[in-house]
Amino acid sequence: MNETILTTIKGGIMDLFPDVGKIPITPQMRLGDIPDYDSMAAVNLQVFLEERFPLKVSLDMLTEDMTLGELIEYIGRYVKNN
């Protein structure tokens, strides 16, 4: 399931942040590594995640220090328990 979540998130990042370019999108990537990641970018990511997965995502958790691995783990736990 985590690979499916990662694939979905990768697609969203490439669509939402075209300047990501050739930066490797891996579980170790921090949200702050995304070019121009700011509060508006966090809102866009929040909306994307809530449209793709059956969950609510707090903006407080989408900090620059959060890794995609942590985000995948959160989504995986939420989806599994609901």
PDB file of N, CA, C and O in Angstrom:
ATOM      1  N   MET A   1       0.821  -1.200   0.000  1.00  0.00           N
ATOM      2  CA  MET A   1       0.000   0.000   0.000  1.00  0.00           C
ATOM      3  C   MET A   1       0.862   1.260   0.000  1.00  0.00           C
ATOM      4  O   MET A   1       0.512   2.251  -0.640  1.00  0.00           O
ATOM      5  N   ASN A   2       1.990   1.225   0.717  1.00  0.00           N
ATOM      6  CA  ASN A   2       2.835   2.418   0.793  1.00  0.00           C
ATOM      7  C   ASN A   2       3.355   2.840  -0.570  1.00  0.00           C
ATOM      8  O   ASN A   2       3.509   4.034  -0.830  1.00  0.00           O
ATOM      9  N   GLU A   3       3.632   1.864  -1.459  1.00  0.00           N
ATOM     10  CA  GLU A   3       4.092   2.208  -2.812  1.00  0.00           C
ATOM     11  C   GLU A   3       2.992   2.934  -3.573  1.00  0.00           C
ATOM     12  O   GLU A   3       3.265   3.882  -4.309  1.00  0.00           O
ATOM     13  N   THR A   4       1.752   2.492  -3.400  1.00  0.00           N
ATOM     14  CA  THR A   4       0.620   3.150  -4.054  1.00  0.00           C
ATOM     15  C   THR A   4       0.474   4.576  -3.543  1.00  0.00           C
ATOM     16  O   THR A   4       0.243   5.501  -4.322  1.00  0.00           O
ATOM     17  N   ILE A   5       0.608   4.750  -2.246  1.00  0.00           N
ATOM     18  CA  ILE A   5       0.516   6.089  -1.653  1.00  0.00           C
ATOM     19  C   ILE A   5       1.644   6.962  -2.184  1.00  0.00           C
ATOM     20  O   ILE A   5       1.409   8.110  -2.562  1.00  0.00           O
ATOM     21  N   LEU A   6       2.868   6.434  -2.217  1.00  0.00           N
ATOM     22  CA  LEU A   6       4.010   7.200  -2.723  1.00  0.00           C
ATOM     23  C   LEU A   6       3.791   7.592  -4.175  1.00  0.00           C
ATOM     24  O   LEU A   6       4.063   8.731  -4.554  1.00  0.00           O
ATOM     25  N   THR A   7       3.302   6.668  -4.996  1.00  0.00           N
ATOM     26  CA  THR A   7       3.051   6.962  -6.409  1.00  0.00           C
ATOM     27  C   THR A   7       2.025   8.080  -6.552  1.00  0.00           C
ATOM     28  O   THR A   7       2.193   8.976  -7.380  1.00  0.00           O
ATOM     29  N   THR A   8       0.972   8.032  -5.756  1.00  0.00           N
ATOM     30  CA  THR A   8      -0.062   9.073  -5.796  1.00  0.00           C
ATOM     31  C   THR A   8       0.515  10.419  -5.375  1.00  0.00           C
ATOM     32  O   THR A   8       0.258  11.436  -6.019  1.00  0.00           O
ATOM     33  N   ILE A   9       1.292  10.429  -4.299  1.00  0.00           N
ATOM     34  CA  ILE A   9       1.891  11.677  -3.818  1.00  0.00           C
ATOM     35  C   ILE A   9       2.882  12.228  -4.838  1.00  0.00           C
ATOM     36  O   ILE A   9       2.917  13.435  -5.078  1.00  0.00           O
ATOM     37  N   LYS A  10       3.688  11.354  -5.439  1.00  0.00           N
ATOM     38  CA  LYS A  10       4.643  11.800  -6.471  1.00  0.00           C
ATOM     39  C   LYS A  10       3.914  12.509  -7.603  1.00  0.00           C
ATOM     40  O   LYS A  10       4.319  13.587  -8.038  1.00  0.00           O
ATOM     41  N   GLY A  11       2.828  11.890  -8.076  1.00  0.00           N
ATOM     42  CA  GLY A  11       2.051  12.497  -9.155  1.00  0.00           C
ATOM     43  C   GLY A  11       1.510  13.861  -8.766  1.00  0.00           C
ATOM     44  O   GLY A  11       1.535  14.801  -9.560  1.00  0.00           O
ATOM     45  N   GLY A  12       1.022  13.962  -7.541  1.00  0.00           N
ATOM     46  CA  GLY A  12       0.499  15.239  -7.063  1.00  0.00           C
ATOM     47  C   GLY A  12       1.576  16.298  -6.964  1.00  0.00           C
ATOM     48  O   GLY A  12       1.357  17.450  -7.339  1.00  0.00           O
ATOM     49  N   ILE A  13       2.740  15.916  -6.461  1.00  0.00           N
ATOM     50  CA  ILE A  13       3.841  16.875  -6.334  1.00  0.00           C
ATOM     51  C   ILE A  13       4.268  17.373  -7.712  1.00  0.00           C
ATOM     52  O   ILE A  13       4.512  18.565  -7.899  1.00  0.00           O
ATOM     53  N   MET A  14       4.358  16.453  -8.678  1.00  0.00           N
ATOM     54  CA  MET A  14       4.770  16.872 -10.023  1.00  0.00           C
ATOM     55  C   MET A  14       3.731  17.788 -10.667  1.00  0.00           C
ATOM     56  O   MET A  14       4.087  18.705 -11.407  1.00  0.00           O
ATOM     57  N   ASP A  15       2.446  17.544 -10.388  1.00  0.00           N
ATOM     58  CA  ASP A  15       1.391  18.406 -10.931  1.00  0.00           C
ATOM     59  C   ASP A  15       1.340  19.759 -10.225  1.00  0.00           C
ATOM     60  O   ASP A  15       1.232  20.801 -10.871  1.00  0.00           O
ATOM     61  N   LEU A  16       1.420  19.734  -8.903  1.00  0.00           N
ATOM     62  CA  LEU A  16       1.294  20.963  -8.119  1.00  0.00           C
ATOM     63  C   LEU A  16       2.539  21.841  -8.160  1.00  0.00           C
ATOM     64  O   LEU A  16       2.450  23.067  -8.094  1.00  0.00           O
ATOM     65  N   PHE A  17       3.698  21.201  -8.270  1.00  0.00           N
ATOM     66  CA  PHE A  17       4.971  21.917  -8.180  1.00  0.00           C
ATOM     67  C   PHE A  17       5.856  21.572  -9.382  1.00  0.00           C
ATOM     68  O   PHE A  17       6.821  20.821  -9.243  1.00  0.00           O
ATOM     69  N   PRO A  18       5.532  22.113 -10.556  1.00  0.00           N
ATOM     70  CA  PRO A  18       6.294  21.750 -11.759  1.00  0.00           C
ATOM     71  C   PRO A  18       7.781  22.085 -11.660  1.00  0.00           C
ATOM     72  O   PRO A  18       8.589  21.500 -12.381  1.00  0.00           O
ATOM     73  N   ASP A  19       8.154  23.005 -10.790  1.00  0.00           N
ATOM     74  CA  ASP A  19       9.571  23.363 -10.639  1.00  0.00           C
ATOM     75  C   ASP A  19      10.370  22.296  -9.899  1.00  0.00           C
ATOM     76  O   ASP A  19      11.586  22.425  -9.751  1.00  0.00           O
ATOM     77  N   VAL A  20       9.697  21.236  -9.432  1.00  0.00           N
ATOM     78  CA  VAL A  20      10.415  20.173  -8.734  1.00  0.00           C
ATOM     79  C   VAL A  20      11.424  19.527  -9.684  1.00  0.00           C
ATOM     80  O   VAL A  20      12.451  19.007  -9.248  1.00  0.00           O
ATOM     81  N   GLY A  21      11.123  19.564 -10.988  1.00  0.00           N
ATOM     82  CA  GLY A  21      12.065  19.118 -12.012  1.00  0.00           C
ATOM     83  C   GLY A  21      12.680  17.770 -11.756  1.00  0.00           C
ATOM     84  O   GLY A  21      11.981  16.764 -11.627  1.00  0.00           O
ATOM     85  N   LYS A  22      13.996  17.755 -11.682  1.00  0.00           N
ATOM     86  CA  LYS A  22      14.731  16.499 -11.558  1.00  0.00           C
ATOM     87  C   LYS A  22      15.073  16.141 -10.111  1.00  0.00           C
ATOM     88  O   LYS A  22      15.845  15.213  -9.868  1.00  0.00           O
ATOM     89  N   ILE A  23      14.510  16.863  -9.161  1.00  0.00           N
ATOM     90  CA  ILE A  23      14.742  16.523  -7.752  1.00  0.00           C
ATOM     91  C   ILE A  23      14.101  15.162  -7.493  1.00  0.00           C
ATOM     92  O   ILE A  23      12.919  14.978  -7.784  1.00  0.00           O
ATOM     93  N   PRO A  24      14.857  14.204  -6.951  1.00  0.00           N
ATOM     94  CA  PRO A  24      14.273  12.884  -6.688  1.00  0.00           C
ATOM     95  C   PRO A  24      13.163  12.960  -5.636  1.00  0.00           C
ATOM     96  O   PRO A  24      13.352  13.503  -4.547  1.00  0.00           O
ATOM     97  N   ILE A  25      12.023  12.413  -5.982  1.00  0.00           N
ATOM     98  CA  ILE A  25      10.892  12.381  -5.055  1.00  0.00           C
ATOM     99  C   ILE A  25      10.910  11.015  -4.381  1.00  0.00           C
ATOM    100  O   ILE A  25      10.445  10.021  -4.938  1.00  0.00           O
ATOM    101  N   THR A  26      11.454  10.991  -3.175  1.00  0.00           N
ATOM    102  CA  THR A  26      11.632   9.750  -2.421  1.00  0.00           C
ATOM    103  C   THR A  26      11.026   9.916  -1.028  1.00  0.00           C
ATOM    104  O   THR A  26      10.696  11.032  -0.630  1.00  0.00           O
ATOM    105  N   PRO A  27      10.878   8.825  -0.290  1.00  0.00           N
ATOM    106  CA  PRO A  27      10.365   8.944   1.080  1.00  0.00           C
ATOM    107  C   PRO A  27      11.232   9.834   1.975  1.00  0.00           C
ATOM    108  O   PRO A  27      10.742  10.365   2.971  1.00  0.00           O
ATOM    109  N   GLN A  28      12.509  10.001   1.635  1.00  0.00           N
ATOM    110  CA  GLN A  28      13.400  10.828   2.454  1.00  0.00           C
ATOM    111  C   GLN A  28      13.271  12.325   2.145  1.00  0.00           C
ATOM    112  O   GLN A  28      13.779  13.158   2.895  1.00  0.00           O
ATOM    113  N   MET A  29      12.599  12.663   1.055  1.00  0.00           N
ATOM    114  CA  MET A  29      12.441  14.070   0.662  1.00  0.00           C
ATOM    115  C   MET A  29      11.627  14.814   1.717  1.00  0.00           C
ATOM    116  O   MET A  29      10.587  14.335   2.167  1.00  0.00           O
ATOM    117  N   ARG A  30      12.108  15.976   2.100  1.00  0.00           N
ATOM    118  CA  ARG A  30      11.354  16.842   3.012  1.00  0.00           C
ATOM    119  C   ARG A  30      10.453  17.750   2.174  1.00  0.00           C
ATOM    120  O   ARG A  30      10.804  18.104   1.049  1.00  0.00           O
ATOM    121  N   LEU A  31       9.315  18.121   2.708  1.00  0.00           N
ATOM    122  CA  LEU A  31       8.434  19.031   1.977  1.00  0.00           C
ATOM    123  C   LEU A  31       9.154  20.336   1.675  1.00  0.00           C
ATOM    124  O   LEU A  31       8.901  20.961   0.644  1.00  0.00           O
ATOM    125  N   GLY A  32      10.046  20.752   2.561  1.00  0.00           N
ATOM    126  CA  GLY A  32      10.820  21.970   2.348  1.00  0.00           C
ATOM    127  C   GLY A  32      11.785  21.883   1.181  1.00  0.00           C
ATOM    128  O   GLY A  32      12.302  22.906   0.732  1.00  0.00           O
ATOM    129  N   ASP A  33      12.042  20.662   0.675  1.00  0.00           N
ATOM    130  CA  ASP A  33      12.905  20.496  -0.496  1.00  0.00           C
ATOM    131  C   ASP A  33      12.183  20.853  -1.791  1.00  0.00           C
ATOM    132  O   ASP A  33      12.817  21.033  -2.830  1.00  0.00           O
ATOM    133  N   ILE A  34      10.868  20.954  -1.728  1.00  0.00           N
ATOM    134  CA  ILE A  34      10.082  21.315  -2.909  1.00  0.00           C
ATOM    135  C   ILE A  34      10.296  22.802  -3.173  1.00  0.00           C
ATOM    136  O   ILE A  34      10.103  23.621  -2.274  1.00  0.00           O
ATOM    137  N   PRO A  35      10.695  23.162  -4.399  1.00  0.00           N
ATOM    138  CA  PRO A  35      10.910  24.581  -4.707  1.00  0.00           C
ATOM    139  C   PRO A  35       9.652  25.408  -4.418  1.00  0.00           C
ATOM    140  O   PRO A  35       8.539  25.013  -4.767  1.00  0.00           O
ATOM    141  N   ASP A  36       9.849  26.541  -3.785  1.00  0.00           N
ATOM    142  CA  ASP A  36       8.772  27.488  -3.472  1.00  0.00           C
ATOM    143  C   ASP A  36       7.716  26.915  -2.523  1.00  0.00           C
ATOM    144  O   ASP A  36       6.564  27.345  -2.556  1.00  0.00           O
ATOM    145  N   TYR A  37       8.095  25.952  -1.680  1.00  0.00           N
ATOM    146  CA  TYR A  37       7.141  25.407  -0.714  1.00  0.00           C
ATOM    147  C   TYR A  37       6.916  26.448   0.373  1.00  0.00           C
ATOM    148  O   TYR A  37       7.836  26.822   1.101  1.00  0.00           O
ATOM    149  N   ASP A  38       5.675  26.905   0.466  1.00  0.00           N
ATOM    150  CA  ASP A  38       5.297  27.908   1.457  1.00  0.00           C
ATOM    151  C   ASP A  38       3.895  27.579   1.958  1.00  0.00           C
ATOM    152  O   ASP A  38       3.388  26.487   1.704  1.00  0.00           O
ATOM    153  N   SER A  39       3.271  28.507   2.661  1.00  0.00           N
ATOM    154  CA  SER A  39       1.960  28.223   3.248  1.00  0.00           C
ATOM    155  C   SER A  39       0.892  27.967   2.185  1.00  0.00           C
ATOM    156  O   SER A  39       0.012  27.130   2.387  1.00  0.00           O
ATOM    157  N   MET A  40       0.957  28.670   1.065  1.00  0.00           N
ATOM    158  CA  MET A  40      -0.010  28.423  -0.015  1.00  0.00           C
ATOM    159  C   MET A  40       0.228  27.060  -0.655  1.00  0.00           C
ATOM    160  O   MET A  40      -0.719  26.362  -1.019  1.00  0.00           O
ATOM    161  N   ALA A  41       1.489  26.690  -0.788  1.00  0.00           N
ATOM    162  CA  ALA A  41       1.818  25.370  -1.329  1.00  0.00           C
ATOM    163  C   ALA A  41       1.296  24.284  -0.391  1.00  0.00           C
ATOM    164  O   ALA A  41       0.801  23.252  -0.844  1.00  0.00           O
ATOM    165  N   ALA A  42       1.407  24.519   0.913  1.00  0.00           N
ATOM    166  CA  ALA A  42       0.904  23.554   1.894  1.00  0.00           C
ATOM    167  C   ALA A  42      -0.609  23.395   1.764  1.00  0.00           C
ATOM    168  O   ALA A  42      -1.124  22.282   1.864  1.00  0.00           O
ATOM    169  N   VAL A  43      -1.321  24.492   1.543  1.00  0.00           N
ATOM    170  CA  VAL A  43      -2.774  24.425   1.352  1.00  0.00           C
ATOM    171  C   VAL A  43      -3.096  23.613   0.097  1.00  0.00           C
ATOM    172  O   VAL A  43      -3.996  22.773   0.112  1.00  0.00           O
ATOM    173  N   ASN A  44      -2.370  23.862  -0.975  1.00  0.00           N
ATOM    174  CA  ASN A  44      -2.598  23.110  -2.212  1.00  0.00           C
ATOM    175  C   ASN A  44      -2.342  21.619  -2.002  1.00  0.00           C
ATOM    176  O   ASN A  44      -3.098  20.781  -2.496  1.00  0.00           O
ATOM    177  N   LEU A  45      -1.285  21.291  -1.276  1.00  0.00           N
ATOM    178  CA  LEU A  45      -0.980  19.892  -0.992  1.00  0.00           C
ATOM    179  C   LEU A  45      -2.062  19.287  -0.102  1.00  0.00           C
ATOM    180  O   LEU A  45      -2.471  18.144  -0.308  1.00  0.00           O
ATOM    181  N   GLN A  46      -2.520  20.042   0.874  1.00  0.00           N
ATOM    182  CA  GLN A  46      -3.584  19.575   1.762  1.00  0.00           C
ATOM    183  C   GLN A  46      -4.834  19.215   0.955  1.00  0.00           C
ATOM    184  O   GLN A  46      -5.411  18.144   1.143  1.00  0.00           O
ATOM    185  N   VAL A  47      -5.245  20.102   0.068  1.00  0.00           N
ATOM    186  CA  VAL A  47      -6.434  19.860  -0.758  1.00  0.00           C
ATOM    187  C   VAL A  47      -6.230  18.619  -1.622  1.00  0.00           C
ATOM    188  O   VAL A  47      -7.118  17.773  -1.719  1.00  0.00           O
ATOM    189  N   PHE A  48      -5.060  18.513  -2.250  1.00  0.00           N
ATOM    190  CA  PHE A  48      -4.756  17.349  -3.081  1.00  0.00           C
ATOM    191  C   PHE A  48      -4.896  16.059  -2.272  1.00  0.00           C
ATOM    192  O   PHE A  48      -5.556  15.118  -2.712  1.00  0.00           O
ATOM    193  N   LEU A  49      -4.280  16.016  -1.097  1.00  0.00           N
ATOM    194  CA  LEU A  49      -4.311  14.803  -0.273  1.00  0.00           C
ATOM    195  C   LEU A  49      -5.730  14.452   0.160  1.00  0.00           C
ATOM    196  O   LEU A  49      -6.113  13.282   0.146  1.00  0.00           O
ATOM    197  N   GLU A  50      -6.507  15.458   0.544  1.00  0.00           N
ATOM    198  CA  GLU A  50      -7.871  15.206   1.003  1.00  0.00           C
ATOM    199  C   GLU A  50      -8.785  14.777  -0.133  1.00  0.00           C
ATOM    200  O   GLU A  50      -9.784  14.097   0.103  1.00  0.00           O
ATOM    201  N   GLU A  51      -8.459  15.164  -1.367  1.00  0.00           N
ATOM    202  CA  GLU A  51      -9.239  14.720  -2.523  1.00  0.00           C
ATOM    203  C   GLU A  51      -8.881  13.290  -2.924  1.00  0.00           C
ATOM    204  O   GLU A  51      -9.725  12.573  -3.462  1.00  0.00           O
ATOM    205  N   ARG A  52      -7.655  12.872  -2.673  1.00  0.00           N
ATOM    206  CA  ARG A  52      -7.186  11.548  -3.103  1.00  0.00           C
ATOM    207  C   ARG A  52      -7.368  10.460  -2.054  1.00  0.00           C
ATOM    208  O   ARG A  52      -7.535   9.287  -2.388  1.00  0.00           O
ATOM    209  N   PHE A  53      -7.334  10.851  -0.795  1.00  0.00           N
ATOM    210  CA  PHE A  53      -7.405   9.873   0.296  1.00  0.00           C
ATOM    211  C   PHE A  53      -8.557  10.241   1.227  1.00  0.00           C
ATOM    212  O   PHE A  53      -8.886  11.418   1.370  1.00  0.00           O
ATOM    213  N   PRO A  54      -9.174   9.238   1.864  1.00  0.00           N
ATOM    214  CA  PRO A  54     -10.311   9.511   2.752  1.00  0.00           C
ATOM    215  C   PRO A  54      -9.849   9.988   4.134  1.00  0.00           C
ATOM    216  O   PRO A  54     -10.001   9.280   5.130  1.00  0.00           O
ATOM    217  N   LEU A  55      -9.280  11.201   4.177  1.00  0.00           N
ATOM    218  CA  LEU A  55      -8.772  11.706   5.450  1.00  0.00           C
ATOM    219  C   LEU A  55      -8.754  13.226   5.456  1.00  0.00           C
ATOM    220  O   LEU A  55      -8.880  13.879   4.420  1.00  0.00           O
ATOM    221  N   LYS A  56      -8.594  13.757   6.643  1.00  0.00           N
ATOM    222  CA  LYS A  56      -8.377  15.188   6.828  1.00  0.00           C
ATOM    223  C   LYS A  56      -6.923  15.377   7.217  1.00  0.00           C
ATOM    224  O   LYS A  56      -6.395  14.643   8.052  1.00  0.00           O
ATOM    225  N   VAL A  57      -6.281  16.358   6.613  1.00  0.00           N
ATOM    226  CA  VAL A  57      -4.873  16.632   6.880  1.00  0.00           C
ATOM    227  C   VAL A  57      -4.766  18.024   7.488  1.00  0.00           C
ATOM    228  O   VAL A  57      -5.249  18.997   6.909  1.00  0.00           O
ATOM    229  N   SER A  58      -4.146  18.116   8.634  1.00  0.00           N
ATOM    230  CA  SER A  58      -3.937  19.399   9.292  1.00  0.00           C
ATOM    231  C   SER A  58      -2.787  20.144   8.616  1.00  0.00           C
ATOM    232  O   SER A  58      -1.751  19.553   8.312  1.00  0.00           O
ATOM    233  N   LEU A  59      -2.974  21.421   8.388  1.00  0.00           N
ATOM    234  CA  LEU A  59      -1.882  22.229   7.836  1.00  0.00           C
ATOM    235  C   LEU A  59      -0.687  22.252   8.778  1.00  0.00           C
ATOM    236  O   LEU A  59       0.454  22.391   8.337  1.00  0.00           O
ATOM    237  N   ASP A  60      -0.945  22.117  10.063  1.00  0.00           N
ATOM    238  CA  ASP A  60       0.142  22.120  11.047  1.00  0.00           C
ATOM    239  C   ASP A  60       1.126  20.980  10.836  1.00  0.00           C
ATOM    240  O   ASP A  60       2.290  21.088  11.220  1.00  0.00           O
ATOM    241  N   MET A  61       0.670  19.892  10.232  1.00  0.00           N
ATOM    242  CA  MET A  61       1.581  18.764  10.033  1.00  0.00           C
ATOM    243  C   MET A  61       2.371  18.873   8.736  1.00  0.00           C
ATOM    244  O   MET A  61       3.389  18.197   8.584  1.00  0.00           O
ATOM    245  N   LEU A  62       1.935  19.698   7.804  1.00  0.00           N
ATOM    246  CA  LEU A  62       2.596  19.814   6.505  1.00  0.00           C
ATOM    247  C   LEU A  62       3.724  20.849   6.553  1.00  0.00           C
ATOM    248  O   LEU A  62       3.782  21.767   5.735  1.00  0.00           O
ATOM    249  N   THR A  63       4.606  20.680   7.520  1.00  0.00           N
ATOM    250  CA  THR A  63       5.723  21.610   7.702  1.00  0.00           C
ATOM    251  C   THR A  63       6.852  21.283   6.736  1.00  0.00           C
ATOM    252  O   THR A  63       6.879  20.212   6.130  1.00  0.00           O
ATOM    253  N   GLU A  64       7.773  22.212   6.602  1.00  0.00           N
ATOM    254  CA  GLU A  64       8.924  22.013   5.726  1.00  0.00           C
ATOM    255  C   GLU A  64       9.789  20.843   6.175  1.00  0.00           C
ATOM    256  O   GLU A  64      10.493  20.248   5.360  1.00  0.00           O
ATOM    257  N   ASP A  65       9.746  20.507   7.456  1.00  0.00           N
ATOM    258  CA  ASP A  65      10.577  19.424   7.987  1.00  0.00           C
ATOM    259  C   ASP A  65       9.970  18.038   7.802  1.00  0.00           C
ATOM    260  O   ASP A  65      10.666  17.035   7.959  1.00  0.00           O
ATOM    261  N   MET A  66       8.686  17.966   7.471  1.00  0.00           N
ATOM    262  CA  MET A  66       8.046  16.661   7.296  1.00  0.00           C
ATOM    263  C   MET A  66       8.600  15.973   6.058  1.00  0.00           C
ATOM    264  O   MET A  66       8.748  16.591   5.003  1.00  0.00           O
ATOM    265  N   THR A  67       8.907  14.681   6.197  1.00  0.00           N
ATOM    266  CA  THR A  67       9.368  13.919   5.035  1.00  0.00           C
ATOM    267  C   THR A  67       8.173  13.243   4.369  1.00  0.00           C
ATOM    268  O   THR A  67       7.118  13.068   4.978  1.00  0.00           O
ATOM    269  N   LEU A  68       8.362  12.872   3.114  1.00  0.00           N
ATOM    270  CA  LEU A  68       7.301  12.140   2.431  1.00  0.00           C
ATOM    271  C   LEU A  68       7.069  10.796   3.109  1.00  0.00           C
ATOM    272  O   LEU A  68       5.940  10.305   3.141  1.00  0.00           O
ATOM    273  N   GLY A  69       8.122  10.199   3.648  1.00  0.00           N
ATOM    274  CA  GLY A  69       7.975   8.938   4.375  1.00  0.00           C
ATOM    275  C   GLY A  69       7.047   9.081   5.571  1.00  0.00           C
ATOM    276  O   GLY A  69       6.214   8.209   5.820  1.00  0.00           O
ATOM    277  N   GLU A  70       7.186  10.173   6.309  1.00  0.00           N
ATOM    278  CA  GLU A  70       6.304  10.425   7.455  1.00  0.00           C
ATOM    279  C   GLU A  70       4.870  10.639   6.985  1.00  0.00           C
ATOM    280  O   GLU A  70       3.925  10.170   7.620  1.00  0.00           O
ATOM    281  N   LEU A  71       4.714  11.344   5.877  1.00  0.00           N
ATOM    282  CA  LEU A  71       3.384  11.590   5.326  1.00  0.00           C
ATOM    283  C   LEU A  71       2.752  10.280   4.853  1.00  0.00           C
ATOM    284  O   LEU A  71       1.571  10.032   5.098  1.00  0.00           O
ATOM    285  N   ILE A  72       3.536   9.452   4.183  1.00  0.00           N
ATOM    286  CA  ILE A  72       3.049   8.149   3.716  1.00  0.00           C
ATOM    287  C   ILE A  72       2.622   7.286   4.901  1.00  0.00           C
ATOM    288  O   ILE A  72       1.576   6.639   4.860  1.00  0.00           O
ATOM    289  N   GLU A  73       3.430   7.282   5.945  1.00  0.00           N
ATOM    290  CA  GLU A  73       3.114   6.500   7.148  1.00  0.00           C
ATOM    291  C   GLU A  73       1.803   6.979   7.770  1.00  0.00           C
ATOM    292  O   GLU A  73       0.964   6.165   8.156  1.00  0.00           O
ATOM    293  N   TYR A  74       1.628   8.292   7.866  1.00  0.00           N
ATOM    294  CA  TYR A  74       0.396   8.864   8.424  1.00  0.00           C
ATOM    295  C   TYR A  74      -0.811   8.442   7.588  1.00  0.00           C
ATOM    296  O   TYR A  74      -1.817   7.982   8.129  1.00  0.00           O
ATOM    297  N   ILE A  75      -0.708   8.598   6.286  1.00  0.00           N
ATOM    298  CA  ILE A  75      -1.826   8.244   5.403  1.00  0.00           C
ATOM    299  C   ILE A  75      -2.114   6.749   5.498  1.00  0.00           C
ATOM    300  O   ILE A  75      -3.273   6.342   5.579  1.00  0.00           O
ATOM    301  N   GLY A  76      -1.068   5.935   5.488  1.00  0.00           N
ATOM    302  CA  GLY A  76      -1.245   4.488   5.581  1.00  0.00           C
ATOM    303  C   GLY A  76      -1.966   4.066   6.851  1.00  0.00           C
ATOM    304  O   GLY A  76      -2.860   3.221   6.809  1.00  0.00           O
ATOM    305  N   ARG A  77      -1.581   4.652   7.978  1.00  0.00           N
ATOM    306  CA  ARG A  77      -2.247   4.346   9.254  1.00  0.00           C
ATOM    307  C   ARG A  77      -3.707   4.778   9.222  1.00  0.00           C
ATOM    308  O   ARG A  77      -4.588   4.046   9.673  1.00  0.00           O
ATOM    309  N   TYR A  78      -3.955   5.959   8.693  1.00  0.00           N
ATOM    310  CA  TYR A  78      -5.309   6.500   8.673  1.00  0.00           C
ATOM    311  C   TYR A  78      -6.211   5.647   7.793  1.00  0.00           C
ATOM    312  O   TYR A  78      -7.321   5.290   8.188  1.00  0.00           O
ATOM    313  N   VAL A  79      -5.727   5.323   6.600  1.00  0.00           N
ATOM    314  CA  VAL A  79      -6.523   4.536   5.658  1.00  0.00           C
ATOM    315  C   VAL A  79      -6.785   3.140   6.225  1.00  0.00           C
ATOM    316  O   VAL A  79      -7.887   2.608   6.086  1.00  0.00           O
ATOM    317  N   LYS A  80      -5.780   2.552   6.859  1.00  0.00           N
ATOM    318  CA  LYS A  80      -5.912   1.210   7.434  1.00  0.00           C
ATOM    319  C   LYS A  80      -6.942   1.180   8.562  1.00  0.00           C
ATOM    320  O   LYS A  80      -7.675   0.201   8.706  1.00  0.00           O
ATOM    321  N   ASN A  81      -7.001   2.240   9.359  1.00  0.00           N
ATOM    322  CA  ASN A  81      -7.894   2.277  10.521  1.00  0.00           C
ATOM    323  C   ASN A  81      -9.292   2.790  10.207  1.00  0.00           C
ATOM    324  O   ASN A  81     -10.147   2.815  11.092  1.00  0.00           O
ATOM    325  N   ASN A  82      -9.541   3.198   8.977  1.00  0.00           N
ATOM    326  CA  ASN A  82     -10.871   3.736   8.631  1.00  0.00           C
ATOM    327  C   ASN A  82     -11.485   3.015   7.468  1.00  0.00           C
ATOM    328  O   ASN A  82     -12.597   3.345   7.054  1.00  0.00           O
TER     329      ASN A  82
END
